[in-house]
Amino acid sequence: MVTDGIISSFYYVQPNGSFLHKDFVPLDFEQMDTLVKHIVGLGQKNFNSENLAYDFANNENSPSRNLAKALYQTLVTNCTEKSKMLLTEWKHLFKLSHDDVSQQQAIIERKEALSEYFQVQLTSASDEYNALFAMHTSYSILIKLIAFKLFLRLNMIIL
Protein backbone atom coordinates (compact mmCIF):
# COMPACT_ATOMS: atom_id res chain seq x y z
CA MET A 1 0.00 0.00 0.00
CA VAL A 2 1.18 3.49 -0.84
CA THR A 3 -0.46 6.43 0.89
CA ASP A 4 0.05 10.02 1.89
CA GLY A 5 -2.68 9.73 4.53
CA ILE A 6 -5.36 11.11 2.20
CA ILE A 7 -5.26 8.89 -0.89
CA SER A 8 -3.93 5.37 -1.30
CA SER A 9 -3.16 2.66 -3.79
CA PHE A 10 -2.22 -1.00 -3.61
CA TYR A 11 0.50 -2.80 -5.53
CA TYR A 12 0.28 -6.55 -5.95
CA VAL A 13 2.92 -8.99 -7.16
CA GLN A 14 1.61 -11.24 -9.93
CA PRO A 15 2.63 -14.94 -10.12
CA ASN A 16 5.00 -14.04 -12.99
CA GLY A 17 6.76 -11.44 -10.78
CA SER A 18 5.25 -8.36 -12.42
CA PHE A 19 3.39 -5.72 -10.42
CA LEU A 20 -0.30 -4.90 -10.64
CA HIS A 21 -1.14 -1.34 -9.55
CA LYS A 22 -4.58 -0.22 -8.44
CA ASP A 23 -5.74 3.36 -9.03
CA PHE A 24 -5.29 5.95 -6.29
CA VAL A 25 -8.50 6.39 -4.31
CA PRO A 26 -9.43 8.25 -1.12
CA LEU A 27 -8.18 6.52 2.04
CA ASP A 28 -11.33 5.15 3.65
CA PHE A 29 -12.73 2.20 5.56
CA GLU A 30 -12.38 -0.15 2.59
CA GLN A 31 -8.71 0.74 2.09
CA MET A 32 -7.90 0.32 5.79
CA ASP A 33 -9.80 -2.96 5.88
CA THR A 34 -7.79 -4.28 2.93
CA LEU A 35 -4.53 -3.13 4.53
CA VAL A 36 -5.30 -4.86 7.82
CA LYS A 37 -6.25 -8.06 6.00
CA HIS A 38 -2.96 -8.03 4.13
CA ILE A 39 -0.83 -7.30 7.17
CA VAL A 40 -2.28 -9.68 9.71
CA GLY A 41 -4.26 -11.96 7.44
CA LEU A 42 -7.60 -11.43 9.19
CA GLY A 43 -9.43 -12.41 6.02
CA GLN A 44 -7.64 -15.74 5.63
CA LYS A 45 -7.14 -17.07 9.14
CA ASN A 46 -8.69 -17.04 12.55
CA PHE A 47 -8.10 -14.13 14.86
CA ASN A 48 -6.70 -16.13 17.78
CA SER A 49 -3.69 -16.19 20.10
CA GLU A 50 -1.71 -18.69 18.00
CA ASN A 51 -2.00 -16.60 14.84
CA LEU A 52 -1.22 -13.38 16.69
CA ALA A 53 1.86 -15.00 18.22
CA TYR A 54 3.02 -16.01 14.74
CA ASP A 55 2.40 -12.53 13.29
CA PHE A 56 4.38 -10.88 16.09
CA ALA A 57 6.98 -13.63 16.53
CA ASN A 58 10.65 -13.28 15.81
CA ASN A 59 10.61 -15.32 12.61
CA GLU A 60 11.79 -14.41 9.15
CA ASN A 61 8.33 -13.94 7.59
CA SER A 62 6.36 -12.27 10.37
CA PRO A 63 4.59 -9.07 9.30
CA SER A 64 5.93 -7.19 12.31
CA ARG A 65 9.54 -8.11 11.49
CA ASN A 66 9.18 -7.24 7.81
CA LEU A 67 7.62 -3.90 8.70
CA ALA A 68 10.31 -3.15 11.29
CA LYS A 69 13.07 -3.94 8.79
CA ALA A 70 11.47 -1.68 6.17
CA LEU A 71 11.10 1.13 8.70
CA TYR A 72 14.72 0.72 9.81
CA GLN A 73 15.97 0.91 6.22
CA THR A 74 13.88 4.03 5.65
CA LEU A 75 15.32 5.66 8.78
CA VAL A 76 18.85 4.88 7.64
CA THR A 77 18.51 5.76 3.96
CA ASN A 78 15.64 8.21 3.50
CA CYS A 79 14.56 9.74 6.81
CA THR A 80 12.17 12.70 6.49
CA GLU A 81 12.24 15.74 8.76
CA LYS A 82 9.02 14.61 10.46
CA SER A 83 10.51 11.15 11.10
CA LYS A 84 13.65 12.76 12.53
CA MET A 85 11.49 14.87 14.85
CA LEU A 86 9.49 11.83 16.02
CA LEU A 87 12.71 9.84 16.54
CA THR A 88 14.21 12.67 18.59
CA GLU A 89 11.10 12.87 20.80
CA TRP A 90 11.15 9.10 21.21
CA LYS A 91 14.86 9.17 22.18
CA HIS A 92 14.09 11.63 24.99
CA LEU A 93 11.50 9.23 26.39
CA PHE A 94 13.52 6.07 25.87
CA LYS A 95 17.10 6.53 26.96
CA LEU A 96 19.48 3.66 26.27
CA SER A 97 22.36 2.90 28.54
CA HIS A 98 25.65 3.02 26.61
CA ASP A 99 28.42 3.90 29.04
CA ASP A 100 27.32 2.18 32.24
CA VAL A 101 30.19 -0.21 33.02
CA SER A 102 28.00 -2.30 35.33
CA GLN A 103 25.60 -2.96 32.42
CA GLN A 104 28.25 -3.60 29.76
CA GLN A 105 27.27 -7.25 29.14
CA ALA A 106 23.58 -6.34 28.80
CA ILE A 107 24.48 -3.54 26.36
CA ILE A 108 26.53 -5.95 24.23
CA GLU A 109 23.71 -8.53 24.26
CA ARG A 110 21.13 -5.89 23.27
CA LYS A 111 23.26 -4.75 20.33
CA GLU A 112 23.82 -8.36 19.19
CA ALA A 113 20.11 -9.20 19.45
CA LEU A 114 19.12 -6.11 17.45
CA SER A 115 21.81 -6.79 14.84
CA GLU A 116 20.53 -10.34 14.44
CA TYR A 117 16.86 -9.24 14.29
CA PHE A 118 17.50 -6.63 11.59
CA GLN A 119 20.27 -8.64 9.91
CA VAL A 120 22.60 -5.62 9.88
CA GLN A 121 25.68 -4.66 11.84
CA LEU A 122 24.77 -1.95 14.34
CA THR A 123 27.94 0.04 14.96
CA SER A 124 26.73 3.07 16.90
CA ALA A 125 24.24 4.18 19.53
CA SER A 126 22.33 5.94 16.74
CA ASP A 127 21.97 2.61 14.91
CA GLU A 128 20.55 1.01 18.07
CA TYR A 129 18.08 3.85 18.55
CA ASN A 130 16.96 3.57 14.92
CA ALA A 131 16.51 -0.19 15.26
CA LEU A 132 14.50 0.01 18.49
CA PHE A 133 12.42 2.92 17.17
CA ALA A 134 11.63 0.92 14.03
CA MET A 135 10.68 -2.13 16.10
CA HIS A 136 8.48 -0.16 18.50
CA THR A 137 6.86 1.74 15.64
CA SER A 138 6.07 -1.45 13.71
CA TYR A 139 4.44 -3.02 16.75
CA SER A 140 2.50 0.16 17.39
CA ILE A 141 1.24 0.29 13.80
CA LEU A 142 0.12 -3.34 13.80
CA ILE A 143 -1.57 -3.06 17.18
CA LYS A 144 -3.44 0.06 16.08
CA LEU A 145 -4.56 -1.62 12.87
CA ILE A 146 -5.82 -4.64 14.79
CA ALA A 147 -7.65 -2.38 17.24
CA PHE A 148 -9.15 -0.41 14.35
CA LYS A 149 -10.33 -3.61 12.66
CA LEU A 150 -11.85 -4.98 15.86
CA PHE A 151 -13.54 -1.65 16.58
CA LEU A 152 -15.09 -1.66 13.12
CA ARG A 153 -16.29 -5.26 13.56
CA LEU A 154 -17.90 -4.34 16.89
CA ASN A 155 -19.61 -1.33 15.36
CA MET A 156 -20.98 -3.49 12.52
CA ILE A 157 -22.39 -5.95 15.06
CA ILE A 158 -24.01 -3.15 17.07
CA LEU A 159 -25.44 -1.46 14.00
JOJO-V164679 format. One line per field, one symbol per residue. burial: + if it has 24 or more other ideal C-beta (glycine too) atoms within 12 Angstrom, else -. A space follows every 50 residues. Layout:
burial = ???
This chain:
burial = +------+-+--------------------++++++++++++-------- ----++-----++++++++-++--++----------+--------+---- ---------++--+--++-+-+----+++++++++++++-++--++-++- ---------
